[in-house]
Amino acid sequence: MILDKLLEMSNGQSITVDAISDKSIDLSALLRDVGKGKQLYAVIAIDTAVDSADAAKTVTFSIIADSTADLATSATTVSATQAFLGSVLTAGRELIVIPLPPNTPPGATDQYIGMYYDVSATFTAFTLSAYIAVDVQTNV
């Protein structure tokens, strides 16, 4: 899989409580046709594992769109996963792959996309990376 730095939403971001990705993607700045005619995916890779004390806690991953780069004004959920138990968030795996709907972002004013990490309770800490990819790793 080929990664594009301009399509990163999180890079080693530490998660302990509900959080917005530390980066957003400015869709207006992408003058080239990224993935035109192909399915795009949001890929979440776990960099450091969840502490064993947090195994029963859950996290839900959502792709969000907003009119502002900080994704905190009036974010719209584009797509979301089910809740994942902390026990399955093991290091070194691209655990979560979310297909982006064809018309992302959904609103005419939603210029930025990113991620929202919704935790059921405070985690000790784990880190993750999230990015947009045209294809996904299949040999994991």
N, C-alpha and C positions, 0 to 999 in steps of 0.2 A: 504494500500500500504506500502511496506517495502522499506526504503531508505538506500542506501549504501553511506557512506561518501566519498568513493573513486570515486563515480560516480557523484559528485557535479561539476557543472561548474560555478555557481554563488551562493552566500549565503548572502542575504541581500545587494546585490550590488546596489549602487545608480546610477541612470541613468539620465543624463542631456543632453548629446550630444552622437553622435555615439560612441559606445564602444565595445570592445572585452571583453568576460567574464573574470572575475578575476582569474579563475582557468581553467585548461585544464585537460583532461583525457589522460593519457599515455597508449595507447593500447598495447604497448609491455610489460608493467608491469603487465598486466592482464593475468597471466598464466592460471587462471581458465577459464572455458567456461562460460562467463557471458551471460545468456540468450540464450545459444545454442539451436537452434530449435524453439525459440519463437520470436515474434515481440518485438523489443525494441522501446521505445519512449523517446523523449526529452520532458520534462514537464517544463513549465514556470509558476511559481506561483507569483502573485503580493502580495508583503508584505505590502507596504504602497501605498495608492492610488495616482493617478495623481491629481495635483492641478486643481481646476475647471477652472482656467485661461488657462490651457493647453488642455482642452477638445477637441478642433478641430485639434490639432497636431496629427501626426501618428507615429507609430513605427512598423518596420518589424523585425521579429525574424528569424535568420538564423543559421543553424548548419554548422559549418565550420571545415575543416581538414587542418592540416599543418605539416610540417616536424620538426617544433620547438615548444617548450612548450608555448612560448608567443603568438603563433598563428598570428604573425605579419610578417612573412617572405614572404610566397607566399600562403596564405590561399585559399582553394578551397571551394566554397559553395556546401554543400552536399544536403541541402534541405532548403526551406524558406517558410514562411507564407505570406499571403497577408498583407497589411498595416492595423493595428488596430488603431482606433481612441482612443485618450487619455480618452475619456469619458467612454469607456468600461473597462478600466484597473482599476477595483475596488479591494480594499484590501481583502485578505483572500480567493481568488479564484484561483484554478488551471485553468487558463483561456485558456492557449494555450498548445496543445498536438501535437507534430510533430512525425509521424512515421519515424523511421530511415530506410533507404533503406537497404536491406540485406547485401550488400557488403561495409559497412561503415568501414573505409574511402575508397574513390575511388582510390587513387593513391598508388603505391607501397611504396613511401617514406613518405606518410602521417601517422605519428605515433601518432599524437595528435588530439583530437577533442575538440571543445568548441562551444561557441555561439558568434554571432555578433548581436548587437542591433543597427539598423539603424533608426534614428529619423529624421522627416521632418524639425524640427526646435528645438531650445534649449528648454528643459523642465525645469520647476522650480526644480523638482526632484521627483522621485518615486523610490522605491526599489523593487527588485525582487530576486527570487531564481530560479535556473535552474538545472536540474539533469536528469540522464538517469534512466528509470524505465522499469521493465519487464511488469508491468500491470499498469493501470491508475485508478484513483478514479472514481467511477461511480455514487456516491450518492451526487454529488455536484449540 
